[in-house]
Structure formats: C-alpha cells, structure tokens
Amino acid sequence: MSQLIRQSHASTNQPFWASFGTGGSTGPTGAAGPTGAAGPTGASGDVAQLLYESQPVGTNGGDGTPYISNYYPRTLNAGLPSLSNVSGSIYESTTIAGLQLDLSTNQISIPNGTYTVVGSTPTCATGRHRNRLYETVTSNVYVLGQGMYENPGQYQQGNAFLTGAFTVSGGPRTFEFQEQIETNPQGGISNVFAMGIPMNFGDDEVYSTLLITKIA
C-alpha cells in the first residue's frame, strides 16, 4: 500500500490535486454598512445688529443744548435687519436674541455675551465732541470713543467714532450711546444743526449709527 502511495505522488499532477492550487471565483460584493453617527454641531457664527437714527428727508439733527458739557444719549430709532415690535416703544433685534431698543428713551438692553461695537455720531460746528457706550445702572463706561473737533463758526460737520469690545454678565444690562459736545454752533449758524446737517438728497437723513456684533 505504501508503495502505491509513493508512486501516485510521483506521477503526473492529477486534476483532483490541481484544484487545490487555484482560487475560486470572487463572490458578490456585500451591501454597504450603516452610516456612522453625526459629529458634534459646530460653534455658532457671529450675529450682528445695526441700530441707527433715521429721519425724513430735510430733518435736521437737532439742538445740541442737552449735550453741552454733559454726556447725553443720541437718538436711535431704526434697525438693520429690521427690529420687531415687542410692545409699545420696545423693539427687539431679529438677529441677536434678547437685544432690545426702547425708542422712547434710546436705551439698549443687551443680554449676556461678548460683543464688538462700532459707532459714529455726527455734529456740526460744536467744537470738541466725543461719544461713548454707557451702562446706566452701574454708571460704567464700557467703550470710550475718539474725540473730534468741528469749528464752531463754520458749517463744518464731522463724525466721532467708537470702536471696542465688551462683555455683559449678570445681564441683561441697559446701555446708552451717548455724546458730549463743547458748544452749540456760533456765528449765526442755527443750533438745530448741531447734531447733524440734513443732506436734502431726496432720501432719509441718517445720523448716529451703532453696529453691535455678538461674538460669544
């Protein structure tokens, strides 16, 4: 018997053995596995609200008397994007949740968060002038603007600018966008132009502007 086995191994390859050296045909591709779980939601992007003073064409900026040697709130009565009415004179931002503007007092209620702010306020022939972002309850100045000078005896108009960042905690807190001037116009220029000269170009007059961006 052992002899027969040895002879068989020495003989020509048999079809039965050859099949062990060749792979079988590839099977069909299996179905795709299930989709993995979604990753975490990314951080929210910055949101902004522009507040500004808009008046009908030909309307002047107003008498500067309340602003002489005293910080006093500039008028803010419009928004971009548009504000939504909450009740009475209270309007709310459609982009920064909880930010409200009281049109009767020009006060801004700002909720907790970190913000950047850019603002400008025009005056005409008022000498020195400067603006600031002021918190009414604590009497803290959150952002102080740059000082400017407009010749009191000439129809010279320029803007004071405000740029900065601040954080609100324990809020919401109430703010005013204030300005102080040195004097009303002189040399026969009417006081009604102190806080801005109308352009009379056929569209609305725009005076103070305040852009608030929530970054955290």
KOLTIZA-93543 format. One record per residue: x, y, z of N, C-alpha, C, O in turn; residue in one letter. Coordinates in steps of 0.02 Angstrom, whole numbers, padded with zeros to 5 digits, always signed. Example, Ala and Ser with C-alpha at 12.3 -4.5 7.8 and 13.67 -1.06 7.14 Angstrom:
BEGIN
+00660-00284+00390+00615-00225+00390+00660-00165+00390+00712-00166+00423A/+00642-00112+00354+00684-00053+00357+00645+00002+00394+00670+00057+00402S/
//
This chain:
BEGIN
+00042-00060+00000+00000+00000+00000+00043+00062+00000+00030+00108-00039M/+00096+00065+00043+00140+00123+00046+00175+00135-00020+00188+00193-00039S/+00190+00081-00056+00223+00088-00120+00176+00121-00170+00198+00164-00209Q/+00113+00102-00169+00066+00131-00216+00057+00206-00203+00049+00245-00250L/+00059+00225-00141+00052+00297-00125+00112+00336-00151+00103+00390-00179I/+00171+00310-00142+00231+00345-00166+00230+00351-00241+00250+00402-00268R/+00207+00300-00275+00204+00304-00347+00153+00356-00371+00163+00393-00418Q/+00099+00356-00336+00048+00405-00354+00074+00476-00348+00058+00517-00391S/+00113+00492-00297+00141+00559-00288+00192+00575-00341+00201+00633-00359H/+00223+00526-00367+00274+00538-00417+00246+00546-00486+00281+00569-00531A/+00185+00528-00495+00154+00530-00562+00134+00601-00581+00144+00647-00542S/+00107+00609-00639+00085+00675-00665+00029+00702-00621-00012+00665-00595T/+00030+00769-00614-00022+00801-00573-00090+00780-00596-00105+00779-00656N/-00131+00764-00549-00199+00744-00563-00246+00804-00558-00233+00851-00520Q/-00300+00802-00596-00349+00857-00591-00374+00868-00520-00388+00924-00500P/-00379+00814-00484-00403+00821-00415-00357+00863-00374-00380+00904-00334F/-00291+00856-00382-00242+00896-00344-00238+00968-00370-00231+01016-00331W/-00242+00975-00436-00234+01041-00466-00285+01091-00438-00270+01151-00432A/-00343+01068-00421-00395+01113-00396-00376+01146-00330-00402+01200-00314S/-00330+01115-00292-00309+01145-00229-00263+01205-00240-00256+01245-00193F/-00233+01215-00297-00187+01271-00309-00218+01330-00344-00183+01379-00357G/-00282+01328-00359-00316+01383-00396-00372+01411-00353-00414+01373-00329T/-00375+01480-00343-00428+01510-00303-00495+01505-00339-00499+01503-00400G/-00548+01504-00298-00614+01502-00328-00635+01571-00355-00599+01620-00344G/-00690+01575-00388-00715+01639-00415-00734+01686-00357-00755+01664-00304S/-00727+01753-00370-00744+01804-00320-00819+01807-00308-00859+01808-00355T/-00837+01809-00245-00908+01812-00230-00936+01882-00241-00896+01928-00252G/-01000+01893-00239-01031+01958-00249-01012+02007-00193-01000+01987-00136P/-01010+02073-00209-00995+02125-00160-01051+02130-00109-01110+02131-00126T/-01031+02134-00046-01081+02139+00006-01113+02208+00009-01087+02256-00020G/-01168+02213+00042-01203+02277+00050-01163+02325+00093-01125+02304+00137A/-01170+02391+00080-01135+02443+00120-01159+02441+00192-01217+02428+00206A/-01112+02455+00237-01130+02456+00307-01170+02518+00325-01177+02563+00284G/-01197+02521+00384-01238+02578+00405-01196+02642+00412-01136+02639+00426P/-01228+02700+00402-01195+02764+00410-01179+02777+00483-01219+02762+00528T/-01120+02804+00495-01100+02818+00563-01139+02876+00593-01174+02912+00558G/-01133+02884+00658-01168+02938+00693-01141+03006+00672-01082+03013+00657A/-01184+03058+00671-01164+03126+00653-01116+03154+00705-01121+03138+00764A/-01069+03195+00682-01021+03227+00727-01054+03283+00766-01111+03300+00753G/-01018+03312+00814-01046+03367+00854-01059+03429+00813-01025+03442+00764P/-01109+03467+00833-01126+03530+00799-01072+03581+00811-01048+03589+00868T/-01052+03618+00759-01001+03669+00766-01027+03730+00803-01087+03738+00813G/-00980+03772+00823-00999+03833+00860-01039+03880+00815-01028+03881+00754A/-01084+03918+00844-01124+03966+00807-01081+04023+00782-01033+04043+00815S/-01098+04049+00724-01061+04106+00697-01082+04171+00730-01130+04173+00768G/-01044+04224+00715-01060+04290+00742-01127+04315+00714-01144+04300+00657D/-01163+04354+00754-01225+04385+00731-01222+04459+00748-01193+04478+00799V/-01251+04501+00706-01244+04573+00714-01311+04608+00708-01358+04582+00677A/-01315+04667+00739-01374+04710+00735-01351+04783+00728-01314+04807+00770Q/-01374+04817+00677-01360+04887+00668-01419+04928+00696-01476+04916+00677L/-01404+04976+00740-01453+05023+00765-01432+05092+00739-01373+05109+00738L/-01482+05133+00720-01463+05199+00693-01522+05247+00699-01578+05229+00714Y/-01506+05311+00685-01558+05362+00684-01576+05378+00612-01533+05398+00572E/-01639+05370+00595-01664+05386+00529-01720+05437+00535-01766+05429+00575S/-01715+05491+00495-01765+05544+00496-01788+05559+00424-01751+05546+00377Q/-01849+05585+00416-01873+05603+00349-01826+05654+00316-01793+05692+00350P/-01825+05653+00251-01782+05698+00213-01792+05771+00236-01849+05794+00244V/-01737+05806+00246-01738+05876+00266-01740+05887+00341-01737+05945+00363G/-01747+05834+00381-01749+05842+00454-01678+05851+00482-01634+05811+00467T/-01669+05904+00521-01602+05917+00548-01587+05871+00607-01631+05837+00633N/-01524+05870+00629-01502+05826+00683-01524+05848+00751-01527+05807+00797G/-01540+05913+00760-01566+05936+00824-01520+05982+00863-01459+05985+00850G/-01549+06018+00909-01514+06066+00953-01464+06028+00997-01480+05975+01023D/-01405+06056+01005-01354+06023+01045-01355+06041+01119-01313+06016+01156G/-01402+06083+01140-01401+06107+01210-01397+06051+01262-01358+06057+01309T/-01436+05996+01256-01431+05943+01308-01362+05910+01311-01345+05879+01361P/-01322+05917+01258-01258+05882+01253-01199+05925+01276-01143+05900+01282Y/-01211+05990+01288-01155+06035+01305-01129+06018+01374-01166+06021+01423I/-01064+06001+01379-01030+05986+01442-01064+05930+01480-01059+05925+01542S/-01099+05886+01443-01137+05833+01476-01149+05776+01426-01172+05789+01371N/-01133+05714+01446-01148+05658+01403-01223+05645+01403-01255+05641+01455Y/-01251+05638+01342-01323+05632+01334-01335+05581+01278-01297+05580+01229Y/-01388+05540+01283-01398+05487+01232-01416+05514+01163-01458+05558+01156P/-01383+05487+01112-01401+05502+01043-01464+05462+01025-01477+05409+01053R/-01501+05489+00978-01562+05456+00956-01546+05393+00916-01503+05393+00872T/-01581+05338+00932-01580+05276+00893-01652+05255+00883-01688+05243+00932L/-01674+05249+00822-01745+05234+00810-01758+05184+00754-01815+05175+00733N/-01706+05152+00729-01715+05105+00674-01662+05050+00679-01613+05056+00716A/-01672+04997+00641-01625+04941+00642-01618+04908+00575-01664+04910+00534G/-01561+04877+00564-01548+04837+00505-01509+04775+00526-01452+04782+00549L/-01538+04714+00520-01605+04699+00497-01659+04735+00539-01646+04758+00594P/-01719+04739+00511-01773+04774+00544-01787+04745+00613-01782+04685+00623S/-01805+04789+00659-01823+04768+00727-01896+04746+00729-01937+04770+00689L/-01913+04702+00775-01982+04681+00783-02011+04713+00847-01977+04716+00898S/-02073+04735+00843-02105+04768+00899-02123+04717+00953-02155+04667+00938N/-02103+04731+01015-02122+04688+01072-02185+04714+01104-02234+04678+01111V/-02184+04778+01123-02243+04812+01150-02226+04885+01157-02171+04903+01178S/-02275+04927+01141-02264+04999+01148-02203+05022+01110-02198+05013+01049G/-02155+05053+01145-02095+05079+01114-02037+05031+01116-01981+05048+01096S/-02049+04969+01139-01995+04920+01145-01990+04878+01082-02039+04846+01062I/-01932+04879+01051-01919+04840+00991-01860+04793+01003-01815+04808+01042Y/-01862+04735+00969-01811+04684+00982-01774+04665+00918-01802+04665+00863E/-01710+04650+00926-01669+04628+00870-01694+04562+00843-01717+04518+00880S/-01691+04554+00777-01709+04491+00746-01649+04446+00735-01655+04391+00709T/-01590+04469+00755-01529+04429+00746-01495+04413+00813-01471+04357+00821T/-01492+04460+00859-01462+04447+00925-01519+04437+00975-01552+04485+00994I/-01530+04375+00995-01586+04359+01039-01581+04398+01104-01530+04396+01138A/-01635+04432+01122-01638+04467+01185-01615+04540+01184-01625+04576+01233G/-01585+04562+01129-01564+04632+01124-01624+04674+01106-01657+04662+01056L/-01638+04725+01148-01697+04767+01138-01678+04841+01137-01631+04862+01170Q/-01717+04880+01099-01709+04953+01096-01774+04985+01116-01827+04969+01090L/-01770+05033+01164-01828+05071+01186-01826+05137+01148-01784+05180+01163D/-01871+05147+01101-01871+05207+01060-01888+05270+01099-01871+05325+01077L/-01921+05262+01156-01940+05321+01195-01882+05348+01237-01882+05407+01255S/-01833+05306+01253-01776+05327+01295-01709+05320+01260-01658+05344+01286T/-01708+05289+01201-01646+05274+01165-01600+05227+01205-01539+05227+01195N/-01629+05188+01250-01589+05141+01289-01590+05071+01257-01641+05049+01230Q/-01533+05038+01262-01523+04972+01231-01514+04921+01287-01470+04929+01330I/-01555+04869+01287-01548+04814+01334-01508+04758+01299-01530+04733+01247S/-01451+04740+01328-01407+04690+01296-01398+04631+01343-01379+04639+01401I/-01412+04570+01319-01406+04510+01360-01334+04489+01370-01288+04518+01341P/-01324+04437+01411-01256+04412+01424-01222+04391+01360-01253+04365+01314N/-01156+04401+01358-01117+04382+01299-01058+04428+01291-01048+04475+01329G/-01019+04413+01239-00961+04455+01221-00975+04486+01154-00999+04453+01108T/-00961+04550+01148-00981+04589+01089-00924+04634+01064-00879+04653+01103Y/-00926+04649+01000-00887+04705+00973-00936+04759+00953-00995+04745+00939T/-00912+04821+00952-00957+04877+00935-00919+04928+00894-00861+04943+00907V/-00954+04955+00843-00927+05008+00801-00982+05061+00795-01038+05045+00776V/-00966+05124+00810-01017+05175+00808-00990+05241+00781-00930+05253+00781G/-01035+05284+00759-01016+05351+00737-01073+05400+00751-01131+05381+00749S/-01055+05463+00766-01104+05514+00781-01081+05580+00750-01027+05604+00765T/-01122+05610+00706-01103+05674+00675-01124+05734+00718-01175+05732+00753P/-01084+05786+00715-01104+05851+00742-01079+05905+00695-01033+05894+00655T/-01109+05964+00699-01091+06020+00657-01073+06080+00700-01114+06102+00740C/-01014+06107+00691-00993+06170+00723-01001+06168+00799-01024+06217+00829A/-00981+06113+00830-00991+06104+00902-00925+06106+00941-00925+06093+01001T/-00869+06123+00909-00805+06119+00943-00787+06047+00956-00797+06004+00913G/-00762+06033+01015-00743+05964+01032-00806+05922+01045-00856+05946+01070R/-00801+05858+01026-00856+05811+01041-00829+05740+01043-00780+05724+01011H/-00863+05698+01082-00842+05629+01092-00904+05587+01110-00950+05612+01141R/-00903+05523+01091-00958+05478+01109-00933+05421+01153-00872+05413+01162N/-00979+05383+01181-00962+05327+01224-01022+05280+01231-01079+05299+01219R/-01007+05217+01251-01060+05169+01267-01062+05163+01343-01014+05141+01375L/-01118+05184+01372-01125+05194+01444-01179+05147+01472-01233+05142+01444Y/-01163+05114+01528-01211+05069+01561-01245+05108+01617-01212+05135+01662E/-01311+05111+01616-01348+05159+01657-01353+05140+01731-01357+05185+01773T/-01353+05075+01747-01363+05055+01817-01299+05062+01857-01299+05088+01913V/-01244+05038+01829-01180+05041+01865-01141+05105+01851-01090+05118+01883T/-01164+05144+01803-01129+05205+01781-01059+05191+01754-01015+05233+01758S/-01051+05132+01725-00986+05114+01696-00985+05132+01622-01034+05124+01586N/-00927+05156+01599-00916+05167+01528-00884+05104+01499-00827+05087+01517V/-00920+05069+01456-00895+05007+01428-00847+05019+01369-00798+04983+01362Y/-00862+05068+01327-00819+05085+01271-00818+05161+01264-00870+05193+01262V/-00758+05190+01259-00749+05262+01252-00726+05277+01180-00679+05247+01155L/-00761+05325+01148-00745+05341+01079-00689+05392+01073-00663+05418+01122G/-00670+05405+01011-00618+05454+00995-00647+05525+00997-00705+05535+00980Q/-00607+05573+01017-00629+05643+01016-00619+05673+00947-00573+05655+00911G/-00664+05721+00929-00660+05756+00866-00671+05831+00878-00690+05851+00933M/-00658+05871+00826-00667+05944+00833-00697+05971+00768-00673+05957+00713Y/-00751+06011+00777-00783+06044+00721-00785+06119+00736-00811+06139+00788E/-00759+06160+00692-00754+06233+00702-00823+06263+00718-00868+06258+00677N/-00831+06295+00777-00897+06320+00797-00926+06375+00752-00987+06386+00752P/-00884+06409+00714-00908+06464+00673-00916+06447+00600-00927+06491+00559G/-00912+06383+00582-00918+06363+00512-00965+06304+00505-00976+06266+00552Q/-00994+06297+00445-01035+06239+00430-00989+06179+00418-00981+06154+00362Y/-00959+06157+00472-00911+06102+00469-00939+06043+00508-00950+06048+00568Q/-00950+05988+00474-00979+05928+00507-00930+05871+00503-00898+05859+00452Q/-00925+05834+00558-00882+05775+00560-00909+05725+00611-00952+05741+00652G/-00883+05665+00607-00907+05610+00650-00856+05593+00704-00796+05591+00691N/-00881+05582+00765-00841+05549+00817-00852+05475+00808-00908+05452+00796A/-00798+05436+00816-00802+05363+00805-00789+05325+00869-00750+05346+00912F/-00822+05268+00874-00816+05224+00932-00803+05153+00907-00840+05127+00865L/-00751+05121+00934-00735+05052+00916-00710+05016+00978-00668+05043+01015T/-00735+04956+00991-00712+04920+01050-00746+04853+01058-00784+04831+01015G/-00733+04821+01115-00763+04756+01132-00780+04757+01206-00748+04792+01246A/-00831+04719+01225-00852+04717+01295-00890+04653+01308-00913+04620+01262F/-00896+04636+01372-00932+04576+01393-00986+04595+01443-00974+04634+01489T/-01045+04569+01433-01101+04578+01479-01111+04514+01519-01119+04460+01491V/-01110+04521+01586-01125+04465+01630-01175+04489+01682-01179+04549+01696S/-01213+04443+01711-01264+04462+01759-01318+04504+01727-01351+04543+01762G/-01327+04497+01662-01373+04539+01625-01443+04510+01620-01459+04461+01653G/-01484+04542+01578-01465+04595+01531-01449+04661+01565-01471+04674+01621P/-01410+04703+01530-01392+04769+01556-01416+04823+01508-01424+04811+01448R/-01427+04882+01535-01455+04937+01496-01401+04988+01478-01364+05011+01522T/-01396+05004+01413-01344+05048+01388-01374+05108+01352-01430+05106+01327F/-01334+05162+01350-01349+05220+01308-01288+05235+01265-01231+05230+01287E/-01301+05254+01202-01248+05277+01157-01246+05353+01164-01287+05388+01134F/-01201+05378+01204-01201+05448+01224-01149+05489+01187-01100+05464+01159Q/-01161+05555+01188-01112+05602+01159-01111+05666+01202-01161+05684+01233E/-01053+05698+01202-01045+05763+01235-01013+05811+01184-00968+05792+01147Q/-01037+05874+01184-01008+05925+01140-00984+05984+01182-01003+05992+01240I/-00943+06025+01151-00916+06082+01186-00962+06142+01184-00969+06179+01233E/-00995+06154+01126-01036+06213+01118-01086+06203+01062-01078+06159+01020T/-01139+06244+01061-01183+06248+01003-01148+06288+00948-01100+06325+00962N/-01172+06283+00886-01142+06323+00832-01144+06398+00847-01188+06422+00882P/-01096+06432+00819-01091+06505+00829-01088+06539+00761-01091+06507+00708Q/-01083+06606+00762-01077+06644+00700-01140+06643+00657-01136+06644+00596G/-01198+06640+00689-01261+06641+00652-01285+06574+00628-01337+06570+00595G/-01249+06520+00643-01271+06453+00624-01323+06429+00675-01311+06433+00735I/-01379+06405+00652-01433+06385+00696-01413+06325+00740-01379+06279+00717S/-01437+06326+00802-01425+06271+00848-01455+06205+00824-01432+06151+00843N/-01506+06208+00781-01540+06147+00760-01496+06103+00716-01513+06045+00703V/-01440+06130+00693-01394+06091+00652-01338+06059+00693-01296+06024+00665F/-01337+06072+00758-01281+06049+00800-01269+05974+00795-01212+05952+00788A/-01322+05935+00797-01314+05862+00797-01319+05831+00728-01326+05770+00720M/-01314+05874+00677-01312+05848+00609-01348+05892+00559-01403+05917+00572G/-01317+05902+00501-01347+05941+00447-01383+05893+00399-01354+05843+00378I/-01446+05908+00381-01480+05865+00332-01450+05873+00263-01428+05927+00244P/-01449+05820+00225-01421+05821+00157-01472+05844+00105-01452+05873+00054M/-01536+05831+00117-01588+05850+00069-01576+05821+00000-01583+05855-00051N/-01558+05758-00002-01544+05725-00065-01605+05684-00090-01599+05648-00140F/-01662+05690-00055-01721+05654-00077-01732+05588-00041-01784+05556-00051G/-01684+05567+00000-01693+05505+00039-01688+05522+00113-01678+05579+00132D/-01695+05472+00155-01694+05483+00227-01628+05512+00251-01575+05499+00222D/-01632+05550+00305-01571+05575+00338-01549+05523+00389-01590+05499+00428E/-01485+05507+00390-01458+05458+00438-01405+05494+00481-01360+05526+00454V/-01412+05488+00546-01365+05521+00592-01325+05470+00632-01280+05439+00604Y/-01340+05459+00696-01300+05413+00736-01308+05341+00711-01363+05321+00690S/-01254+05302+00713-01256+05231+00694-01217+05191+00746-01165+05214+00770T/-01241+05131+00761-01209+05088+00811-01217+05015+00788-01273+04989+00786L/-01162+04983+00771-01162+04913+00749-01137+04869+00806-01080+04875+00828L/-01181+04824+00830-01165+04779+00884-01160+04708+00857-01207+04683+00826I/-01104+04674+00868-01093+04606+00844-01080+04560+00904-01035+04573+00944T/-01119+04507+00910-01109+04459+00964-01060+04406+00939-01072+04372+00889K/-01004+04398+00974-00952+04352+00953-00946+04291+00998-00911+04243+00980I/-00978+04291+01056-00976+04234+01102-01033+04239+01152-01041+04195+01195A/
//
